[in-house]
Amino acid sequence: MSTLHVLLVDDEPLALRRLETLFGDIDDVEVVGTASTGEEAEDRIAKLRPDLVMLDISMPQKSGIRVAADLVADPRPEIIFVTAFEQYAPDAFEVDAADYLLKPVRFDRLRQAVERARRRQAMRDAADRMANAPAAAREEAIWVQVASGNLRLPVAQIEWVEAARDYVLLHTATRSYIHRISMTALEQLLDPAQIMRVHRSAFIRPALVKAVQRLGKGLIALEMEDGAVVQVGPSYVRAVLERLGLA
């Protein structure tokens, strides 16, 4: 098991020392630094490139929520929020926190949260490895996270895909799944004979296009079988029309 590099961020020195003490009893982790403000956290993340950031929410100048929302580091570290206030939980998970711990932090909850972050990182690394695999090695299914754990989603069930910041939404006939992967990496996993890119933020299954909407000035949108309307990027219009036999 590889060592998880951790950055601790809190404006309370006592809270930082407590976290450092707790992490001392967790195997295969290394605290690589600390920060006490949002701006300092952003600087340390850029320089230290931690795998995990323990991030306080209420801090002077810039909150932990804003720090997480503005993160541009690639790869993006996992985030575990630490706060004395329950009401921030919805906002925390909007920015894809791995977990949300209430102060005073209990050791058992911290260890559980760290293991969750480790699993998420492993899944992301696996997705990146698949993305770099040759076309012949494309998978027939993608592992996605659901509330109860992980689900093996057959690629054949994916009808169309849209980008959502650092994630994609995989739409099937029965429900949609959110999955952490870039559109470029996902493109390497999908068979272009079955699913084609029609926009920098969208893929569709051509066999499920019900209608083509002409928007003027050479632009088009595609109406899918499920009723969704997907905009086609200007640079993709010609290829899409040719694929649909309309060029």
N, C-alpha and C positions, 0 to 999 in steps of 0.2 A: 504494500500500500504506500503510495507516494505521500510525502509530507504536504499538509495543507498550510499555506502561508496566510497569516491572519493580520489584519490591521484593526486596531481598536480605536474607536472615535467616541469621545464623551467630554463634555466641558466640566465634569466633576472629577477631580483627581482621585477621590475615594472610590468612585465607580470604576475608574480605569484600573486602579490597583486590585480591586476585587475581581475584575475580569481576568487580569493577568494571573492572579492566584488560581482561579478556577481552571484556566487553560493549562496551567502547569500539571494538572491531573488528567488531561486528555491526551491519549496517545496519538502520534503522527500529526501533530500540529506544531507550528512555530509562529509565535507573535513576532512580526517583523517590524512593527512600529506602532506609534500612537499619534493621535491628533485630538485637538480640543475645540476646533471650530469647523464649520462647513468648508470654508475656503482652504484651510489647512488639510482637511480630509481629501479634497480634490487634488491638491498638490501631491500628497503622499501616495494616493492611488496611482497617479500618473507616473511617479518615480519608482515606487516599490512594486507595482503590478501584483497586488495580493490576489489570492484565490477567493478570499472571504473577507468581508468588512462587517464588523460589529458596529452598528451605526445608531448612535443616540438620535432621537427625533428633535427634542427641544434644545436647540443650541443658539447662541447669539449669532447675528449676522445672516446666517443661512441655515435653514432647518435640514435635518437628515432626509426628509421626504424630497426636498428640492435637490439635494446632492444626488440622491439616487435617480431622480427624474432626468437630471442633466448629465448623467454619466456618459462619456464618450469613449472610455477605455475599451480596447479590443484586444483580447477577450474581456468581456464585462465580468467583474467579480461577482460572486454571489453576495447577497445582502441579507443580514439578519438584523432587524431593528430591535433596539433595547430602549424601553421607555417606562415611565411611571404612570402613563395614561392609556386607558383602554380605547378611547374614542378615535385614536389615529389608525386603528387596525384596517378599516376599509381603504384608506389612502395608501397604507403600506403595501397592501397586496395589489393595488392598482399599478404600482411600479415593480411588481413581480418580486417581492421579498420572499426569500426562502422560508423565513419564519419571523415571528413577532414575540419577543420575550418581555415580560413585565418585571420591573424592579421590585424588590431585590431578586436578582436572577438566581434560580435554583440550579444546582449542579446537574441534576438529572435532566432538566429541560434544556440546559445549554448543550449537554452532550447529544441529546436527541436532535436538536436544531443543527448542530455541526454535522451530524451524520446525514441529515437530509440535504444539507448544502453539498456535502461530498458526493452523494448520489446524483444530484442535479449536475454537478460538474462532470462526473463520469459519463452521464448521458449526453451532455453537450460535446465532450471529447469524442464519443463514439459517433455522433452525428457528423462531426468534422472529418473523422476518418472515412466515413462512408462517402462524404462529399468529394473527397480526393481520390476515391477509388475509380478505376476505369469504367467506362459505360457497361462493359460486359458483366461487371460485378454489382450492378444496380439491384437493390433489394426489392422484394415483392411486397413488403410491408414496412411500416414505420412505427416505432414505439412512441406513443404519446402519453402524456400524463393526464390522468383523470382523478377525480376526488378520492377514489378508493385505492389508487396506486398507478399502475401503468397498463396500457392497452395496446395490443398489436393491431394496428389499423392497416388492412390490405390496401395497397395503392389503387387497386381496381375499384375500390369504393369511393375514391375521391372524385368529386364532380367538378369542383373549381377551387381556386386558392386565392386568397388576398393577403397582402402584407399588413402587419400591424406593428409598426416600430421594429423592435428586435425579434418579433415573432411572426408566425404566419397563422392564418385561420384556414384549416382544412375542412371544407364543406362536403358532407355526404348527404345522401337522401334522407337520413333520419336525424342527424345532428351535426354540429360543428365542433372541431377540436382545436385548441390553441397549442402551438408547438414552437419551441425556441430553436430557430434555425434561420439563416439568412436566405433570401430569395435565390441568390447565386448558388449557395450550397444545395438548396432544394432542387434546383434545376439539374444538378448532376445526378440526383437520385431518381428523377422521373424520366420515363421513356417518352421521348418526343413524338413517337408514333402514336401515343395514346393521349398525352397531355401536352399542350403547347403554351408557351409564354405569349401573352397578348399585350402586356404592359409591364413596365418595370415593377409594378406592384400586383400583378395578377397572372394566374395560369387558368386555362379552361380545358375541359375535355370536349374536343370538337364534335364528337358524336352526340353531345347533349345540347348543342346550340339549337334553339327553337326558332329564333328570328334574328334578323340583322336590322338594326335601326340606323338609318342614314341621318347624320347630325348636321350635314352641311360642311363646306370647306374640306371635303375629303375625309372627314372624321366619321367613325362608326362606333356603335355599342352593340354588344351581344346579349340577347335575352336567352337565359338558360331555362332548362326544363323546370327547375324549381321556382321560376319567376324572378330570379336575381338578374339584374342588368349590369353587365361588366363593360367598363370603358376600355376601348382598344387604344393603345398609345399610337401616336402618329407614325412612328417608325415601324410599327408592326402591322399597319393596315393592309399593305399589299400582300404580305405573307399569309395573313388570316383569310383574306378574300380568295387567294389561290387555294388554300387548304380547304375552304368550304365550296370550291368550284364556282365562285362568283366573279373571278377576275376576268 
